[in-house]
């Protein structure tokens, strides 16, 4: 067996690693510490690596320079969630170290592993041990040890590195008590191990299907443009997306989902294929379709077209008709613009009313990629652009986009929740500089407490609280605050845990699965318990989370 690797072999190893991660993504999703319906580490890491894999798969005879560029650029732009961003940074450091080499041997691999770890640690403001970073560091440590010992057999080298990294992964519960209590290893570290193990299998010459499906999604329906042009369009928005299933989607679920789509639109196609569902619907309210779909899993390849504004000219390519997209009129130029990540029509409208120029649909169940951030930045015609991620798992992707933009000043305000994002933009002062505003916003969001109510997807024990599948959970900034079988009681108990004498305002945002009557009753109950506080009730329309509550 060869003791050096060229670009062609490395490309196969990378694709095999990507395929192995993809095949294990739901298992990795299930390692999420909190039993919430949005455990998406495996999905985020898969989307990240597949963004690069599709470019690598398209290369017929790659050299090291072009291969490294495809891996680094593709994963950086496609990075989603903290785990995906860290994975992309590992690839970035690794490829930076090897791009000027024609062949890779053990000393080169040792250097590259160390550069990968160094780059990833630098990308995280407060690196935490017991995570994917620790597992990557373990692999790099073993690689350096073997190189220094003069190991010259690549198969033995890879095997020893993977075995040691697996041992480090098994120790992650000892480094993070929350992992130990939940009885799981770190999900991001497990994702990295699947990449390494898949790559090793390819090196050993195992038969692996390296076919990479395109990440972009084409419509499952060929629209008859002429027919549509001749008739009044009843439902104006062509809405397409893919559901990456995280729960059972049997025949009954499929029929119920189709029936719901038929109640809000037409031209419906729902195609279930193993762990994904492709969806196409024409509707006047895409948000309703999206919110319903999020009950079954995370979404990707979301595409919404306003058919009433589309050109009616057909383009024929590869035997398929496509509608030429309408070019959006550029926004008028301004000195300062705002981007917010949000989900739920009510919350979207709140942000727009506060002056946000561009809403990126996403959040708990659908982490936007770095490329989504870059596209939004491009559309906001401003010299300085503030980004409000509004989710702790999106901040790294926003920071990565910030580093990739050169023609605008990008300010990422590290908002971890929607209420923090609302507080941040409320405290923006036009007469202050961008840096002064950023500092003020950071200080103000520190005064916001957030609680969110959702349901448990499995049995577990968190923060010494026994949780059963189907229970409602009130999740605060630092952990589980309440658990129970009644959503109103759980929400009320969560608010009680959040409160102290300094708080003056409680804002309640109720979700798409809560009636206004139920929300009003809860508001009255909270107002009675805390008469000195102002209680604001607003429709958020967010899926999955019944209530989002802030106290400040």
Buried (B, 14 or more C-beta within 10 A) or exposed (E): EEEEBBBBBBBBBBBBBBBBBBBBBBEBBBBBBBBBBBBBBBBBBBBBBBBBBBBBBEBEEBBBBBBBBBBBBBBBBBBBBBBBBBBBBBBBBBBBBBBEBEBBBBBBBBBBBBBBBBBBBEBBEEBEEBBBBBBBBBBBBBBBBBBEEEBEEBEEBBBBBBEBBBEBBEBBBEBBEBBBBBEBBBBBBBBBBBBBBBBBBBBEEEEBEBEBEEBEBBBEBEBEBEEBEEEEBEBBBBBBBBBBBBEEBEEEBBEEBBEBBEEBBEBBBBEBEEBBBBBBBBBEBBBBBBBBBBBBBBBBBBBBBEBEEBEEEBEEEEEEEBBEEEEEEEEEEEEBBBBBBBBBBBBBBBBBEBEBBBBBBBBBBBBBBBBBBBBBBBBBBBEBBBBBBBBBBBBBBBBBBBEBBEEBBBBBBBBBBBBBBBBBBEBBEEEEEBEEBBEBBBEBBEEBBBBBBBBBBBEBEBBEBEBEEEBBBBBBBEEBBBBBEEBBBBBBBBBBEBBEEEBEEBBBBBBBBBEEEBBEEBBEBBBEEBEEBEBEBBBBBBBBBBBBBBBB
